[in-house]
């Protein structure tokens, strides 16, 4: 069983970004590349997006599963959100992707989901859990190519 079944390769499309939950989403071009390694037991997702003021950004999420494929460990960094130190994340594999989370400050949790459940579409979602609640920060819908 691989971490990301049937989605290796290049992806392109659009993403939405907002800093605060009351901000509107800023839509811009986005892309990703998924590379499988170690016989499919590791996946590396590199992605690009655009900040409305700071311009082009990029990030990397490397994910591996436990021997039983019941838990995930991930390492994530992003040129705008999470830098210079990467964030260690943990989560669960699903039938079409992954969900991981990591605490970046006491009581503040960053969540990333990568989902390939819709044929021909790769979705990358990032949520921020803050003391007042969870909100979507980024969402990309990408197609092969």
URNORBEL-V152894 format. One line per field, one symbol per residue. ss: DSSP state (@ for helix, = for strand, . for the rest). A space follows every 10 residues. Layout:
ss=???
This chain:
ss=........== =======... .....===== =======... .========= =...====== =====..... .=======.. ......==== ===...==== =====..=== =====..... .========= ..======== ====.
